[in-house]
Amino acid sequence: MDATDGTAPETTGPLAHIAAALRRERQKAGLSLTELARRAGVAKSTLSQLESAAGNPSVETLWALSVALDVPFALLVQPARPQVQLVRAGEGPRFAADRADYLATVLSTCPPNARRDLYLITAEPGSVRESDPHMPGVVEHVVLSTGRALVGPSDDPAELAPGDYIAYPGDLPHVFEALESGTTAVLVSEHT
């Protein structure tokens, strides 16, 4: 049962995929629940709930788990895709940040033998999305679509306007701060 509304946890959809992916990748890495929780800095009970397709994971929790497992974030959240994939605006697996008005929607995962993930970012002013370093070698590419934002390394972000592009090391602390309402961007996470 879900503690918030008294219903059974979701058995299909994004939570089911996340649960299966976490179990698969944890077992592939030969890690116990306890060890993965320790490495990711999350409570063992949280990880257990996620592997049972329960809970409401934040982007921070999923990033920490992906780093601890040394797998791309999107591998944990994106179900297998058909040959043709169309993601309409407002659709796709979405993950909210705990400490910012920031929403990441997975648009495309990295296909076999390629190393990139594609996201649509929507953000609102008033909070900063502060990202911890990702796996070594990650480079993030951002093209701002609408609004204005400060994006890039935490110690030296650049102000972007629509159409501006920035690339920066994702394996260092970095930020995304919307400066206008309705700010959107496309983010490509490249794993080298």
N, C-alpha and C positions, 0 to 999 in steps of 0.2 A: 504493500500500500504506500502511496505517496503521502508523506506527512502533512503536506500543505492542503490537499483537497480530498483526501480519503479515497482516491482512485488507485487502481493498480498501475505500476510503472509501465511506461510505453515499451512495447515489445517489437515495434517496427519503427522505421524512420531513423533520424539522426542519433538518438540515444542508443538504439540497438546496434548501429554501426560502430559508434564510439566504444561501446562495451566489448564488442567482438574484436575490434582493432587493438584495444588495450590488452585484452587477454592474449591475443595472438602475438603481439610484439613483446609483451612481458615474458611470455613463455619462450619465444625465439631467443631473447636475450638471456634466458636462464635465471631470471630474477624472481624472488618471492614477492608477494604483496608488500611485506614489511620493508624489504630492501628497496623496491621501486619507490614506495612512499617516502622513505628516508632520503633517497637520492634526489627526488623531486621537491622535497620540502612540503609535502602535503600529508594530511592525516591519513593513516591506514584506513580508517572508516570511510573517508571520502573516496579513496581509490576503490575500496570494496563496493561501495554504492555505485560508482561509475561502471565497474565491471559487471554489475547486476542490472545495468540499464536504468538506474534510478538516479535521482539528483538533477541538478541544473548546473553543469560545469561552466565556469567562467573561462574566458580566453586565457587568463593568467595560469589557471590550473592546467589547462590543456597544453599551453606552451611549456610549462615546467615539466610535464610528463613527456612531451615530445623530446625535449632537450635531454632528460634523464635516460630516455630510450634510444637517443641518437637517431631519431627518425624525423622526417619533415612533419610539421604540424598538420598539414592537410591529409596525410596518411591516416591520422586518427579520426578525422571528421568527415571525409568525403567518401560516400559509397562508390562502389564500382560504377563506371559510367558506360552508357551505350556508345555506339560508333558516332552518332550525331548527338551533340549536347546543346540544348538551348536553355539558358537561364534568363527568365524574364525579370525585369526590375522588381524588386521586393521579394523574390523567391531565392531558394538556395539555403544551405545550412548556415545559420547565423549564430554568432557568439558575441556576447556583450562583455565589456570590461567591467570589473568591480569598481574601479576608482576613477572612471572617466565616462563621459557620454560618448561612447565609441562603440561601433558595431562592425565586426568583420564578417563578410559573407564570402564563403569559398565559391569561386567561380569555376576554377579548373585545377585539378591536381596534376602533379608531375607524372607524365607517362613513363613506362619502363625505359631505362637507359637515358632519360633526360632528367634534369635536376632543376625544376622550377615549379612554383605554385603561384596561382593568380588569384587575387582578392579584390573585391569591391569594398572600399572603406566609406562609411558614412560617419560623420562626427559633428558635434555641436560645440559652440564656445562654452567656456566656463569650467572646463576640466581638461587636464593634459593626460594623454595616453603615454605613460612612461614604460618603455619596454626594457626588460632585462636582456642581456646578451643571449643570442641564440647559439646554435652549434657553430663551432669554428668553421670559417670559410663562407658563411652566409653573407650575401650581398642583397640589399633591398633596393628595388627600383620603384619610384613613385612618380606617377603623372597625375597632377591635380586636375580634376574635371570641372568642379564648381566651387565657388567660395574662395576663401584664402586660408592658409594654414602655415604654421611653423613646423618643419619636418626635417629630420636628420639626426646627426649625433647630438646627444644630450647637451654637450658642452658648446655646440656651435650649429644650431639648426638654422635652416634658410627659410625665409618667407617666400611661399609659393603662391602664384596666381594661376587661374585656369590656363592649361596648356603647358605649364612649367614642368620640368622633369628634374629629378634628383636621384642619384645613386649613392649609397653609403654602406659602410660595413655594418651588417646586422649582428655581428658577433661582438659589438660594443654597445653600451647603453644608448638608446635612441628614443626620440619623442615624435608624437604627432599631436599638434594642438590646433584645433579649428579656431579661426579668428572671425569667421562669419557663419551665420546660421545656414544650414543646408550644404555644408561642405562635403564634397565627395571626391574620391580619388581611386585610381587603380594602382594596386601594389603587387609587384612581382617579387617573390622571395626566391632568390637563386642560390642553389646549394652547389658549391664548388669543391 
